[in-house]
Amino acid sequence: MTRPKRPHRQIYRISGQTYLWLAMLIFGASSAVTRKLTEIGAQHFIGNRNPISLCNVLFVGNLCALILLILIYGRQWNKATLKQLSRKDWVSLTAVAILSGALAPGLIFQALALTGVNNVILVGRLEPPLTLALSVWLLRERVNIWEFIGAIAAFVGVILTIILQPSTETMMNMGGFGLGIGEFLAAVASVAIAASTIISKKHLSQIPLGIYSIFRTALGTVIFFFIALVLYGRDHFADVLSPFLWQWMFLYGGLIVVVGQSFWVKGLKTSTVSTASLISSFGPIVGIIAAYLILGEAPTRPQYIGGSLILGGIFLSQVGTRRQTSSGKVNSTPAQQQVETGMGFKGI
């Protein structure tokens, strides 16, 4: 009876990792797909407006995502579960919704309009070392020397990616050197995501993923809508009801949210946190390859230099994670929300 069970469990474990890899391919390509959608919209102007503007992509994409998330996780929104949430939980959920549901996506989408996709992807890797530093400082978490060196290498790589950029019109002078506005916005978004992750780790670790995801998406969408109205005026969402926009957004939201999230959750159920962390670390590589294949955007010299250090930092961090796993210090049980909050920005 024991012999037929072994290959069955092995196949099941491998299939879980396959789901994670498929999800990572989808998430990694999301930024390039977002830029491509705006280019498609530029070929189908309504009047003198692009119906698939970045603001419309974020707003309508989030609405589509919210509909799909409710279909997936709606059952978790019941009276019994909601009564267990304290006022502190709701305050923390609101803070996370503002930071990672409205502020960070808005900044990243604006960064995509001002700089290359590869820059946004690489500068976005500022978030993991920031999260690590804040975890040590605020949560008193312990890290090994490999994780520490890896975080430093990744941080230096991001800084080099930013400061080695050639001069462009969208640069501002910061202490004698030029800083790209798009890169700066991506960096601020990384800070917001890191802060959101710390709040989630400290106060929301027991909140069901469905309540967490739906509340963050819903409130974040509403906040972003009103901020955009104040900054850009009512005409900015003039084409928000365009059928052309919605058909692409349902495809985008369905692919990124439904397929991507479903694959990720399915994979997490049969994989360890360390395995999920390792697979998610390949996000920058997938993103850069997708930018080349979808947009024809080849890496520049500063991106090669900074990206090499970032990838080296990711490798060292994974060595540290593996050492902790082998010593039994890391829980091997899949922690769905823990990895979810550490994933960062995934297109919507």
C-alpha beads as a LAMMPS data file, in Angstrom:
LAMMPS data file: protein, C-alpha beads

348 atoms
347 bonds

1 atom types
1 bond types

-500.0 500.0 xlo xhi
-500.0 500.0 ylo yhi
-500.0 500.0 zlo zhi

Masses

1 110.0

Atoms # bond

1 1 1 0.000 0.000 0.000
2 1 1 2.904 2.371 0.606
3 1 1 4.508 2.081 -2.828
4 1 1 1.740 3.621 -4.974
5 1 1 1.413 6.578 -2.585
6 1 1 4.969 7.849 -3.043
7 1 1 4.820 8.771 -6.736
8 1 1 1.360 10.229 -6.200
9 1 1 2.647 12.632 -3.551
10 1 1 5.663 13.500 -5.695
11 1 1 3.507 14.358 -8.710
12 1 1 1.206 16.424 -6.490
13 1 1 4.139 18.420 -5.096
14 1 1 5.601 19.061 -8.558
15 1 1 2.213 20.192 -9.875
16 1 1 2.000 22.714 -7.036
17 1 1 5.329 24.233 -8.043
18 1 1 4.150 24.326 -11.653
19 1 1 1.145 26.399 -10.622
20 1 1 3.469 28.835 -8.823
21 1 1 5.708 29.169 -11.877
22 1 1 2.734 29.820 -14.168
23 1 1 1.446 32.468 -11.752
24 1 1 4.878 34.108 -11.619
25 1 1 5.006 34.257 -15.436
26 1 1 1.666 36.067 -15.431
27 1 1 2.574 38.464 -12.607
28 1 1 6.021 39.205 -14.043
29 1 1 4.581 40.142 -17.435
30 1 1 1.869 42.399 -15.988
31 1 1 3.812 45.683 -16.294
32 1 1 4.725 45.058 -19.934
33 1 1 1.124 44.048 -20.680
34 1 1 -0.109 47.259 -19.037
35 1 1 2.133 49.392 -21.249
36 1 1 1.086 47.403 -24.318
37 1 1 -2.585 48.023 -23.568
38 1 1 -2.030 51.786 -23.500
39 1 1 -0.298 51.502 -26.887
40 1 1 -3.307 49.617 -28.258
41 1 1 -5.561 52.363 -26.898
42 1 1 -3.412 55.005 -28.606
43 1 1 -4.319 53.370 -31.928
44 1 1 -8.055 53.662 -31.190
45 1 1 -8.522 57.236 -29.966
46 1 1 -12.005 58.420 -29.009
47 1 1 -11.934 62.041 -30.048
48 1 1 -8.466 63.085 -28.954
49 1 1 -8.369 60.769 -25.926
50 1 1 -6.814 57.369 -25.340
51 1 1 -9.622 55.156 -23.948
52 1 1 -7.041 52.825 -22.386
53 1 1 -5.147 55.492 -20.463
54 1 1 -3.162 54.382 -17.433
55 1 1 -5.733 55.886 -15.057
56 1 1 -8.555 54.083 -16.849
57 1 1 -6.563 50.834 -16.782
58 1 1 -6.068 51.131 -13.025
59 1 1 -9.625 52.219 -12.207
60 1 1 -11.591 49.912 -14.525
61 1 1 -9.060 47.098 -14.073
62 1 1 -9.602 47.292 -10.322
63 1 1 -13.382 47.243 -10.787
64 1 1 -13.101 44.115 -12.936
65 1 1 -10.718 42.611 -10.393
66 1 1 -13.127 43.455 -7.570
67 1 1 -16.001 41.681 -9.339
68 1 1 -13.871 38.609 -9.871
69 1 1 -12.486 38.657 -6.318
70 1 1 -16.024 38.796 -4.916
71 1 1 -16.948 35.757 -7.008
72 1 1 -13.904 33.896 -5.670
73 1 1 -13.796 35.015 -2.019
74 1 1 -17.259 36.466 -1.418
75 1 1 -18.264 33.679 0.970
76 1 1 -15.691 34.875 3.494
77 1 1 -17.709 38.092 3.935
78 1 1 -20.192 36.736 6.463
79 1 1 -21.423 38.134 9.773
80 1 1 -19.615 35.582 11.892
81 1 1 -16.231 36.397 10.364
82 1 1 -16.754 40.165 10.269
83 1 1 -17.759 40.261 13.959
84 1 1 -14.370 38.852 14.877
85 1 1 -12.598 41.898 13.407
86 1 1 -11.759 44.618 15.903
87 1 1 -11.615 48.362 15.320
88 1 1 -7.818 48.051 15.197
89 1 1 -8.156 45.471 12.429
90 1 1 -10.311 47.831 10.356
91 1 1 -7.890 50.713 10.889
92 1 1 -5.011 48.511 9.750
93 1 1 -6.993 47.286 6.744
94 1 1 -7.750 50.898 5.809
95 1 1 -4.079 51.871 6.057
96 1 1 -3.084 48.924 3.869
97 1 1 -5.810 49.793 1.334
98 1 1 -4.537 53.369 1.088
99 1 1 -0.876 52.392 0.801
100 1 1 -0.979 49.288 -1.396
101 1 1 -4.451 49.626 -2.943
102 1 1 -4.392 53.275 -4.028
103 1 1 -1.066 55.071 -3.492
104 1 1 1.410 52.424 -4.713
105 1 1 -0.518 51.359 -7.866
106 1 1 -1.172 54.993 -8.791
107 1 1 2.513 55.861 -8.447
108 1 1 3.619 52.785 -10.399
109 1 1 1.201 53.446 -13.235
110 1 1 2.388 57.050 -13.411
111 1 1 5.991 55.796 -13.400
112 1 1 5.174 53.525 -16.357
113 1 1 4.091 56.622 -18.265
114 1 1 7.394 58.406 -17.607
115 1 1 10.109 55.733 -17.794
116 1 1 10.833 52.285 -19.190
117 1 1 9.208 49.151 -17.872
118 1 1 12.606 47.699 -16.940
119 1 1 13.369 50.711 -14.748
120 1 1 10.067 50.332 -12.922
121 1 1 10.712 46.617 -12.390
122 1 1 14.265 47.067 -11.102
123 1 1 13.537 50.082 -8.906
124 1 1 10.590 48.136 -7.521
125 1 1 13.098 45.693 -6.030
126 1 1 13.768 48.391 -3.449
127 1 1 10.752 47.020 -1.575
128 1 1 12.222 43.689 -0.287
129 1 1 15.308 45.219 1.437
130 1 1 13.116 47.996 2.856
131 1 1 10.669 45.418 4.178
132 1 1 13.530 43.434 5.676
133 1 1 14.979 46.521 7.384
134 1 1 11.591 47.543 8.770
135 1 1 10.931 43.976 9.959
136 1 1 14.178 43.997 11.936
137 1 1 13.555 47.493 13.299
138 1 1 9.833 47.373 14.098
139 1 1 9.009 43.677 14.394
140 1 1 12.309 42.604 15.972
141 1 1 12.706 39.824 13.423
142 1 1 16.086 38.120 13.134
143 1 1 17.894 37.751 9.825
144 1 1 21.034 35.800 8.998
145 1 1 24.150 37.225 7.383
146 1 1 23.184 35.962 3.926
147 1 1 19.864 37.814 3.955
148 1 1 21.581 40.947 5.240
149 1 1 24.276 40.927 2.524
150 1 1 21.656 40.116 -0.101
151 1 1 19.508 43.063 0.971
152 1 1 22.506 45.423 0.833
153 1 1 23.456 44.183 -2.653
154 1 1 19.892 44.618 -3.924
155 1 1 19.662 48.099 -2.402
156 1 1 22.941 49.189 -4.036
157 1 1 21.734 47.721 -7.330
158 1 1 18.549 49.798 -7.197
159 1 1 20.511 52.970 -6.383
160 1 1 22.884 52.365 -9.312
161 1 1 19.946 51.725 -11.627
162 1 1 18.527 55.112 -10.649
163 1 1 21.625 57.316 -10.669
164 1 1 23.248 55.848 -13.808
165 1 1 20.275 56.666 -16.014
166 1 1 21.095 58.963 -18.970
167 1 1 19.739 62.513 -18.795
168 1 1 16.178 62.978 -20.038
169 1 1 13.553 65.723 -19.994
170 1 1 11.689 63.972 -17.168
171 1 1 14.481 64.389 -14.655
172 1 1 14.747 66.570 -11.586
173 1 1 17.904 67.849 -9.962
174 1 1 18.638 66.182 -6.627
175 1 1 21.814 67.330 -4.892
176 1 1 23.859 67.762 -8.049
177 1 1 22.709 64.687 -9.999
178 1 1 19.667 63.997 -12.133
179 1 1 16.909 61.784 -10.803
180 1 1 14.271 60.492 -13.163
181 1 1 10.746 61.340 -12.051
182 1 1 9.499 57.913 -13.117
183 1 1 12.207 56.166 -11.114
184 1 1 11.482 58.404 -8.120
185 1 1 7.759 57.550 -8.240
186 1 1 8.568 53.835 -8.461
187 1 1 10.835 54.186 -5.415
188 1 1 8.124 55.964 -3.412
189 1 1 5.693 53.210 -4.410
190 1 1 8.168 50.645 -3.058
191 1 1 8.256 52.485 0.268
192 1 1 4.443 52.439 0.392
193 1 1 4.324 48.693 -0.366
194 1 1 6.991 47.975 2.264
195 1 1 5.038 49.930 4.886
196 1 1 1.866 48.091 3.884
197 1 1 3.626 44.738 4.223
198 1 1 4.842 45.588 7.741
199 1 1 1.336 46.619 8.817
200 1 1 -0.043 43.389 7.362
201 1 1 2.564 41.268 9.136
202 1 1 2.031 42.974 12.489
203 1 1 -1.724 43.415 12.591
204 1 1 -3.401 41.421 9.787
205 1 1 -1.746 38.015 9.838
206 1 1 -4.991 36.341 10.990
207 1 1 -7.324 38.173 8.589
208 1 1 -8.808 35.858 5.892
209 1 1 -7.307 36.500 2.466
210 1 1 -10.734 37.155 0.919
211 1 1 -11.598 39.956 3.360
212 1 1 -8.088 41.384 3.017
213 1 1 -8.083 41.340 -0.814
214 1 1 -11.631 42.570 -1.402
215 1 1 -11.440 45.393 1.151
216 1 1 -8.036 46.550 -0.121
217 1 1 -9.164 46.516 -3.752
218 1 1 -12.532 48.193 -3.102
219 1 1 -11.332 50.995 -0.835
220 1 1 -8.168 51.508 -2.866
221 1 1 -10.219 51.937 -6.045
222 1 1 -12.545 54.494 -4.449
223 1 1 -9.643 56.503 -2.998
224 1 1 -7.757 56.472 -6.295
225 1 1 -10.866 57.628 -8.173
226 1 1 -11.356 60.690 -5.984
227 1 1 -7.650 61.563 -5.972
228 1 1 -7.635 61.430 -9.787
229 1 1 -10.749 63.628 -9.914
230 1 1 -9.037 66.265 -7.753
231 1 1 -5.746 66.138 -9.662
232 1 1 -6.984 65.764 -13.239
233 1 1 -10.669 66.782 -13.272
234 1 1 -13.857 64.996 -14.326
235 1 1 -12.893 64.776 -17.994
236 1 1 -10.060 62.414 -17.113
237 1 1 -12.543 59.523 -16.803
238 1 1 -14.653 60.556 -19.799
239 1 1 -14.111 57.192 -21.533
240 1 1 -14.475 55.020 -18.453
241 1 1 -17.662 53.425 -19.878
242 1 1 -16.143 52.693 -23.293
243 1 1 -16.934 49.087 -24.377
244 1 1 -13.502 48.967 -26.031
245 1 1 -11.872 49.707 -22.663
246 1 1 -13.995 47.210 -20.706
247 1 1 -13.423 44.308 -23.091
248 1 1 -9.667 44.684 -22.674
249 1 1 -9.955 45.197 -18.915
250 1 1 -12.005 42.045 -18.405
251 1 1 -9.335 40.165 -20.329
252 1 1 -6.596 41.876 -18.300
253 1 1 -8.355 41.485 -14.961
254 1 1 -9.316 37.910 -15.748
255 1 1 -5.771 36.948 -16.688
256 1 1 -3.905 38.774 -13.902
257 1 1 -6.415 38.325 -11.084
258 1 1 -8.419 35.179 -11.760
259 1 1 -5.877 33.001 -13.552
260 1 1 -2.797 34.436 -11.826
261 1 1 -4.260 34.478 -8.314
262 1 1 -5.924 31.085 -8.751
263 1 1 -2.676 29.480 -9.897
264 1 1 -0.762 31.133 -7.057
265 1 1 -3.215 30.041 -4.354
266 1 1 -3.435 26.547 -5.853
267 1 1 0.350 26.266 -5.812
268 1 1 0.655 27.547 -2.246
269 1 1 -1.617 24.809 -0.964
270 1 1 0.918 22.122 -1.890
271 1 1 4.205 24.065 -1.580
272 1 1 6.259 25.502 1.251
273 1 1 6.747 29.198 1.917
274 1 1 10.447 28.917 1.037
275 1 1 9.569 27.399 -2.357
276 1 1 7.063 30.164 -3.058
277 1 1 9.626 32.768 -1.995
278 1 1 12.229 31.291 -4.343
279 1 1 9.847 31.268 -7.303
280 1 1 8.646 34.821 -6.611
281 1 1 12.272 36.013 -6.643
282 1 1 12.351 35.349 -10.391
283 1 1 9.814 38.153 -10.942
284 1 1 12.381 40.729 -12.150
285 1 1 13.858 38.301 -14.703
286 1 1 10.407 37.421 -16.034
287 1 1 9.476 41.120 -16.171
288 1 1 12.584 42.121 -18.123
289 1 1 12.162 39.259 -20.600
290 1 1 8.475 40.154 -21.030
291 1 1 9.363 43.812 -21.664
292 1 1 11.712 42.698 -24.437
293 1 1 9.320 40.201 -26.028
294 1 1 6.144 42.315 -25.745
295 1 1 7.534 45.855 -26.113
296 1 1 10.946 45.329 -27.693
297 1 1 12.508 47.132 -24.708
298 1 1 16.080 45.844 -24.349
299 1 1 17.955 46.440 -21.067
300 1 1 20.316 49.417 -21.018
301 1 1 23.813 49.509 -19.523
302 1 1 22.641 51.009 -16.183
303 1 1 19.949 48.330 -16.006
304 1 1 22.509 45.593 -16.642
305 1 1 24.769 46.957 -13.891
306 1 1 22.035 47.519 -11.328
307 1 1 20.124 44.402 -12.325
308 1 1 23.187 42.206 -11.890
309 1 1 23.619 43.411 -8.309
310 1 1 19.904 42.998 -7.627
311 1 1 19.920 39.429 -8.929
312 1 1 23.056 38.726 -6.878
313 1 1 21.265 40.062 -3.804
314 1 1 18.235 37.876 -4.538
315 1 1 20.518 34.829 -4.839
316 1 1 22.230 35.557 -1.500
317 1 1 18.863 36.104 0.191
318 1 1 17.651 32.757 -1.113
319 1 1 20.797 31.086 0.264
320 1 1 19.875 32.527 3.666
321 1 1 16.278 31.328 3.317
322 1 1 17.422 27.826 2.408
323 1 1 19.802 27.703 5.368
324 1 1 16.990 28.700 7.724
325 1 1 14.747 26.054 6.192
326 1 1 17.358 23.319 6.585
327 1 1 17.888 24.285 10.219
328 1 1 14.147 24.054 10.897
329 1 1 13.672 27.741 11.725
330 1 1 11.138 28.357 8.979
331 1 1 7.647 26.916 9.155
332 1 1 7.155 24.588 6.202
333 1 1 3.377 24.983 6.264
334 1 1 2.129 27.214 3.424
335 1 1 1.298 30.666 4.776
336 1 1 -0.966 32.072 2.074
337 1 1 -1.304 35.638 3.235
338 1 1 2.324 35.904 4.383
339 1 1 3.601 35.249 0.868
340 1 1 0.756 37.218 -0.697
341 1 1 1.725 40.393 1.162
342 1 1 5.374 39.867 0.236
343 1 1 4.646 39.620 -3.477
344 1 1 4.387 43.372 -3.971
345 1 1 2.713 44.895 -7.021
346 1 1 1.183 42.430 -9.505
347 1 1 -0.321 44.645 -12.202
348 1 1 -3.515 45.595 -10.363

Bonds

1 1 1 2
2 1 2 3
3 1 3 4
4 1 4 5
5 1 5 6
6 1 6 7
7 1 7 8
8 1 8 9
9 1 9 10
10 1 10 11
11 1 11 12
12 1 12 13
13 1 13 14
14 1 14 15
15 1 15 16
16 1 16 17
17 1 17 18
18 1 18 19
19 1 19 20
20 1 20 21
21 1 21 22
22 1 22 23
23 1 23 24
24 1 24 25
25 1 25 26
26 1 26 27
27 1 27 28
28 1 28 29
29 1 29 30
30 1 30 31
31 1 31 32
32 1 32 33
33 1 33 34
34 1 34 35
35 1 35 36
36 1 36 37
37 1 37 38
38 1 38 39
39 1 39 40
40 1 40 41
41 1 41 42
42 1 42 43
43 1 43 44
44 1 44 45
45 1 45 46
46 1 46 47
47 1 47 48
48 1 48 49
49 1 49 50
50 1 50 51
51 1 51 52
52 1 52 53
53 1 53 54
54 1 54 55
55 1 55 56
56 1 56 57
57 1 57 58
58 1 58 59
59 1 59 60
60 1 60 61
61 1 61 62
62 1 62 63
63 1 63 64
64 1 64 65
65 1 65 66
66 1 66 67
67 1 67 68
68 1 68 69
69 1 69 70
70 1 70 71
71 1 71 72
72 1 72 73
73 1 73 74
74 1 74 75
75 1 75 76
76 1 76 77
77 1 77 78
78 1 78 79
79 1 79 80
80 1 80 81
81 1 81 82
82 1 82 83
83 1 83 84
84 1 84 85
85 1 85 86
86 1 86 87
87 1 87 88
88 1 88 89
89 1 89 90
90 1 90 91
91 1 91 92
92 1 92 93
93 1 93 94
94 1 94 95
95 1 95 96
96 1 96 97
97 1 97 98
98 1 98 99
99 1 99 100
100 1 100 101
101 1 101 102
102 1 102 103
103 1 103 104
104 1 104 105
105 1 105 106
106 1 106 107
107 1 107 108
108 1 108 109
109 1 109 110
110 1 110 111
111 1 111 112
112 1 112 113
113 1 113 114
114 1 114 115
115 1 115 116
116 1 116 117
117 1 117 118
118 1 118 119
119 1 119 120
120 1 120 121
121 1 121 122
122 1 122 123
123 1 123 124
124 1 124 125
125 1 125 126
126 1 126 127
127 1 127 128
128 1 128 129
129 1 129 130
130 1 130 131
131 1 131 132
132 1 132 133
133 1 133 134
134 1 134 135
135 1 135 136
136 1 136 137
137 1 137 138
138 1 138 139
139 1 139 140
140 1 140 141
141 1 141 142
142 1 142 143
143 1 143 144
144 1 144 145
145 1 145 146
146 1 146 147
147 1 147 148
148 1 148 149
149 1 149 150
150 1 150 151
151 1 151 152
152 1 152 153
153 1 153 154
154 1 154 155
155 1 155 156
156 1 156 157
157 1 157 158
158 1 158 159
159 1 159 160
160 1 160 161
161 1 161 162
162 1 162 163
163 1 163 164
164 1 164 165
165 1 165 166
166 1 166 167
167 1 167 168
168 1 168 169
169 1 169 170
170 1 170 171
171 1 171 172
172 1 172 173
173 1 173 174
174 1 174 175
175 1 175 176
176 1 176 177
177 1 177 178
178 1 178 179
179 1 179 180
180 1 180 181
181 1 181 182
182 1 182 183
183 1 183 184
184 1 184 185
185 1 185 186
186 1 186 187
187 1 187 188
188 1 188 189
189 1 189 190
190 1 190 191
191 1 191 192
192 1 192 193
193 1 193 194
194 1 194 195
195 1 195 196
196 1 196 197
197 1 197 198
198 1 198 199
199 1 199 200
200 1 200 201
201 1 201 202
202 1 202 203
203 1 203 204
204 1 204 205
205 1 205 206
206 1 206 207
207 1 207 208
208 1 208 209
209 1 209 210
210 1 210 211
211 1 211 212
212 1 212 213
213 1 213 214
214 1 214 215
215 1 215 216
216 1 216 217
217 1 217 218
218 1 218 219
219 1 219 220
220 1 220 221
221 1 221 222
222 1 222 223
223 1 223 224
224 1 224 225
225 1 225 226
226 1 226 227
227 1 227 228
228 1 228 229
229 1 229 230
230 1 230 231
231 1 231 232
232 1 232 233
233 1 233 234
234 1 234 235
235 1 235 236
236 1 236 237
237 1 237 238
238 1 238 239
239 1 239 240
240 1 240 241
241 1 241 242
242 1 242 243
243 1 243 244
244 1 244 245
245 1 245 246
246 1 246 247
247 1 247 248
248 1 248 249
249 1 249 250
250 1 250 251
251 1 251 252
252 1 252 253
253 1 253 254
254 1 254 255
255 1 255 256
256 1 256 257
257 1 257 258
258 1 258 259
259 1 259 260
260 1 260 261
261 1 261 262
262 1 262 263
263 1 263 264
264 1 264 265
265 1 265 266
266 1 266 267
267 1 267 268
268 1 268 269
269 1 269 270
270 1 270 271
271 1 271 272
272 1 272 273
273 1 273 274
274 1 274 275
275 1 275 276
276 1 276 277
277 1 277 278
278 1 278 279
279 1 279 280
280 1 280 281
281 1 281 282
282 1 282 283
283 1 283 284
284 1 284 285
285 1 285 286
286 1 286 287
287 1 287 288
288 1 288 289
289 1 289 290
290 1 290 291
291 1 291 292
292 1 292 293
293 1 293 294
294 1 294 295
295 1 295 296
296 1 296 297
297 1 297 298
298 1 298 299
299 1 299 300
300 1 300 301
301 1 301 302
302 1 302 303
303 1 303 304
304 1 304 305
305 1 305 306
306 1 306 307
307 1 307 308
308 1 308 309
309 1 309 310
310 1 310 311
311 1 311 312
312 1 312 313
313 1 313 314
314 1 314 315
315 1 315 316
316 1 316 317
317 1 317 318
318 1 318 319
319 1 319 320
320 1 320 321
321 1 321 322
322 1 322 323
323 1 323 324
324 1 324 325
325 1 325 326
326 1 326 327
327 1 327 328
328 1 328 329
329 1 329 330
330 1 330 331
331 1 331 332
332 1 332 333
333 1 333 334
334 1 334 335
335 1 335 336
336 1 336 337
337 1 337 338
338 1 338 339
339 1 339 340
340 1 340 341
341 1 341 342
342 1 342 343
343 1 343 344
344 1 344 345
345 1 345 346
346 1 346 347
347 1 347 348
